[in-house]
Amino acid sequence: MNILHIDSSILGEHSASHRLSAAVVARLLEAEPDASVVYRDLAIDSVPQLNGALANIANVPLEQQSAELRHDAAKRAAVVDEVVAADVIVLGAPMYNFGISSQLKSWVDALAVPGKTFRYGPDGAEGLLGEKRVVIASARGGFYAAGTPLAAHDHQETYLRNVLSDFFGVKRFEIVRAEGLKVSPEMNSRGMEAGLQQAAELRIS
Ligand SMILES: Cc1cc2nc3c(=O)[nH]c(=O)nc-3n(C[C@H](O)[C@H](O)[C@H](O)COP(=O)(O)O)c2cc1C
């Protein structure tokens, strides 16, 4: 089994999603100790942000591409290759300003490559990542469950589900969640404990 472990918090060793994603990977390794793990911390090893030159690169002859453009394109392509090679993707995903971190958004933007993660057919877009398992390690300051007052403000988990599952086709899309982390110190402990418990109980088959 190939595990791709991605973190995207800006908070380094203080990050709740780092702790949670590490617990998910530890759980997966309990079942398959020989699994390979590729790790990428997007806050340290970032994916170049999508821009006009990168979006248009297919229309520019190689000899006219700058060294920087080629470097950025190669880095983005490597990210796609990592995802294609993975069986399980564990994604540490904090909520910032109701969405995901800009570092994680750049990673998602790099993945949207026709023929790799999706394709357009007669019936519209079709995801190509159906066989992969994705586990989101979600950390957030408040509470956003369906039916609660802030539910409509969740552009973090809902976005990741839309793009990874609905668009790229991942069928086994799961979330372990530590929430309410900024409500109070007590809620922080409780939220973290609940998230770690979900990680420890994650189905491994
Ligand atoms: C820049 C920033 C923006 C945040 N925005 C939100 C937010 O919109 N909603 C929320 O519930 N929590 C918000 N939080 C709290 C984080 O979701 C919480 O601290 C969580 O632990 C972040 O994950 P991390 O520790 O892995 O970075 C924000 C935190 C930071 C640092």
PDBQT file of the ligand as one rigid body, heavy atoms in Angstrom, charges set to zero:
ROOT
HETATM    1  C1  LIG A 301      -5.491  32.296  10.014  1.00  0.00    +0.000 C 
HETATM    2  C2  LIG A 301      -6.518  31.479  10.743  1.00  0.00    +0.000 A 
HETATM    3  C3  LIG A 301      -7.840  31.544  10.339  1.00  0.00    +0.000 A 
HETATM    4  C4  LIG A 301      -8.806  30.775  10.990  1.00  0.00    +0.000 A 
HETATM    5  N1  LIG A 301     -10.096  30.821  10.553  1.00  0.00    +0.000 NA
HETATM    6  C5  LIG A 301     -11.030  30.036  11.144  1.00  0.00    +0.000 A 
HETATM    7  C6  LIG A 301     -12.380  30.029  10.676  1.00  0.00    +0.000 A 
HETATM    8  O1  LIG A 301     -12.760  30.703   9.745  1.00  0.00    +0.000 OA
HETATM    9  N2  LIG A 301     -13.256  29.216  11.319  1.00  0.00    +0.000 N 
HETATM   10  C7  LIG A 301     -12.887  28.404  12.354  1.00  0.00    +0.000 A 
HETATM   11  O2  LIG A 301     -13.727  27.663  12.859  1.00  0.00    +0.000 OA
HETATM   12  N3  LIG A 301     -11.630  28.395  12.810  1.00  0.00    +0.000 NA
HETATM   13  C8  LIG A 301     -10.693  29.185  12.235  1.00  0.00    +0.000 A 
HETATM   14  N4  LIG A 301      -9.398  29.163  12.680  1.00  0.00    +0.000 N 
HETATM   15  C9  LIG A 301      -9.049  28.241  13.753  1.00  0.00    +0.000 C 
HETATM   16  C10 LIG A 301      -8.434  26.992  13.145  1.00  0.00    +0.000 C 
HETATM   17  O3  LIG A 301      -9.343  26.300  12.312  1.00  0.00    +0.000 OA
HETATM   18  C11 LIG A 301      -7.919  26.068  14.245  1.00  0.00    +0.000 C 
HETATM   19  O4  LIG A 301      -6.929  26.792  14.958  1.00  0.00    +0.000 OA
HETATM   20  C12 LIG A 301      -7.334  24.787  13.720  1.00  0.00    +0.000 C 
HETATM   21  O5  LIG A 301      -6.650  24.164  14.782  1.00  0.00    +0.000 OA
HETATM   22  C13 LIG A 301      -6.380  25.033  12.576  1.00  0.00    +0.000 C 
HETATM   23  O6  LIG A 301      -5.722  23.842  12.217  1.00  0.00    +0.000 OA
HETATM   24  P1  LIG A 301      -4.138  23.717  12.408  1.00  0.00    +0.000 P 
HETATM   25  O7  LIG A 301      -3.915  23.827  13.898  1.00  0.00    +0.000 OA
HETATM   26  O8  LIG A 301      -3.779  22.396  11.871  1.00  0.00    +0.000 OA
HETATM   27  O9  LIG A 301      -3.504  24.852  11.648  1.00  0.00    +0.000 OA
HETATM   28  C14 LIG A 301      -8.427  29.936  12.059  1.00  0.00    +0.000 A 
HETATM   29  C15 LIG A 301      -7.094  29.896  12.471  1.00  0.00    +0.000 A 
HETATM   30  C16 LIG A 301      -6.138  30.642  11.818  1.00  0.00    +0.000 A 
HETATM   31  C17 LIG A 301      -4.713  30.558  12.245  1.00  0.00    +0.000 C 
ENDROOT
TORSDOF 0
